[in-house]
Amino acid sequence: MSKQLQKLDFDSWLNLSRKDPDHFEIQRQNLIAEAIAQAPKDRQKRLHGLQWRIEQMRRRAKTPMAACISISDLMWDVFAGENGLQSMLNAPPKKPDVIRPRADILLFQRKDKDT
C-alpha cells in the first residue's frame, strides 16, 4: 500500500475540497487509480467498471447527498443482493467442475518375511 493510501486524512481532504475543488478532484481520481492499480490484475477490470458506475451515479445525482445515497445503495446491493458477497460467504463450497477419472483399487496381500 502506498504512503498516500496509508496516510489518508479526512480533514486534509476536506480542507482541500473547500479551498481548491479542482485539485481535490484530480487528487481523488489519482488516488482511486492508484488503489485499483494495486489490486490483483484479475480484479482490476471489474474495479474499473465499478468505479465507472460510481462516477455515473455522482454525475447524474442532483445533490451530493443524493449521490451518496445512490452509492450506498449500490454498496449494499453488491454486499447483500442476489449473488452478493454475503451469499458467497455463506454458500457451501462448490464441487469442482473437473471430472476425475475412476480407478479400481487393487488389494494386495502382505507377504511375511518368513515365507
N, C-alpha and C positions, 0 to 999 in steps of 0.2 A: 504494500500500500504506500502511495506517495506521501510525502510530508504534507502536501496541501490537503489531501484527503484526511490525514490523521489530525490536522490542526483546524478542522472546520469549526469556526467560531461564529455562532449565531449573531452576536452583537456586531461583530465586524461586518458581516454580510448585510445586516440591516442598515448599518450606517452607510455602507457603500451604495445600497439600493436607493437610499434617500438623497445622497449627495451627487451620485453620478449613475443614474439608471442605465445608461448605455454601456458603460464599463462593467457594471454589475452583470448585465445580460451576457456580455462577452465572456466574463469570468465564469458565469454559471454554465454556459454551453461548453467551455473548455473543461471544466471540472466533470461534467457529465460524460463527455467524450473520453476523458482520461479513465474514469471509472469503468466504462464499457470496454475500453482497450485492455484493462487489467483482468477482465473476466475471461474464463476459458474460451478458446476460439470457437468451439461448437455452440456456445450460447450467445455470442456477440450479435449474430443476425437477429435473433429473437429480441434481444435487448434494444437494438436499434429500432426495430418495429414497434416495440412497446413505447420507447421514447417518442417516436413519431406520433403515436396515438395521443400521448400526454400533451405534446405540443399542439396538436389539433384541438384538443379539448380546451387548452388555455386560450388559443386564438379565437375559438367560437364563443367562449363564455362572455357574457355581458359584464361581469364583475369578477375581480379576483376571488371573492368568496364563492361565486358560482363555479369557477374553475376548480377551486379546492374541493368542493363537494363532489363534482364530477370525477375528479381524480381519486378521491377517497372511495367512491362507489366502485370505480374500476379496480382499485386495490382489493376491496372486499370480494369482488367477483372473482378475481384471479386466485384469491385465497380460499374462499368458501363456496364459490359457484360450482356448477357442473364441471367435472374434470379438473377442479381446482387443486391447489396444493394440499389442502386439508384432506380431501378424498384420497389423494395419492399417499399421504402419510398413514391413513387408516386402512388402506386397501390391503388385502392379503397379498403376499408375494406372488408374482406371476410365474406360471410354469414356463420353463424355457421352450422356445419355438423349435428348437433343434430336435429332430427325431434321432434318438440314439439307437444304434444297431443292437439287436438282441443277440445273445450268445448262450450256448449251453455250457453249464458249469460241470466239469468232469470231476468226479471224486476219485481220488487215488487212495489205495490202502497203503498204510505206512509199513515200511519194511524195518524189521528189527535188525540190529547189527549181528545178533547171534545166529540168525538163519542164513 
